[in-house]
Amino acid sequence: MTTLINCQPAPPIQRHRFRPLLAALLLSGAALVTLPARAQTKPAAPAKVYTYVEQMPVYKNGDMEGLQKFIAQNLRWPRSTQGRVFVGYVIDTDGRVRDVKVLKGLSPALDAEAVRVVKLLDGRYVPGKQNGQRVAVNFTLPIPMAAPAQ
């Protein structure tokens, strides 16, 4: 007995159904090619911090005398303690104070007070300049913790 299997050709693929999908894939691939590769770009290097520049940062209200007066007016500590706290910080290109740290301290309480007063100086500097450009400059400030002379 011979059976015949009805073999009909498969219906033709409806190509028009896939055209929008194909177009979307091609356009997204083209967009990826034109976008810059973010993984390949290097992050911006932090600005160099100078130790000494042609024009050093200046306190806006009277240079060193004004700075000493400001510190004396804002410093609060027990008068029985005496010594100096050395505080290091960076004056950035806008005259703002950042990266404040104690370089040589007396005690945790006095060190914290010195850091507090230095942070009050934020924005009170004319920034330093090198080759006519504003630059960030490292600064070290000794803060005296001594009883005022009478």
Sequence and secondary structure as in RCSB ss.txt:
>XXXX:A:sequence
MTTLINCQPAPPIQRHRFRPLLAALLLSGAALVTLPARAQTKPAAPAKVYTYVEQMPVYKNGDMEGLQKFIAQNL
RWPRSTQGRVFVGYVIDTDGRVRDVKVLKGLSPALDAEAVRVVKLLDGRYVPGKQNGQRVAVNFTLPIPMAAPAQ
>XXXX:A:secstr
              GGGTHHHHHHHHHHHHHHHHS  TTTS       EESS SB  EETTTHHHHHHHHHHHH 
   TT  EEEEEEEEE TTS EEEEEEEE S HHHHHHHHHHHHTTTT EE EEETTEEEEEEEEEEEEE     
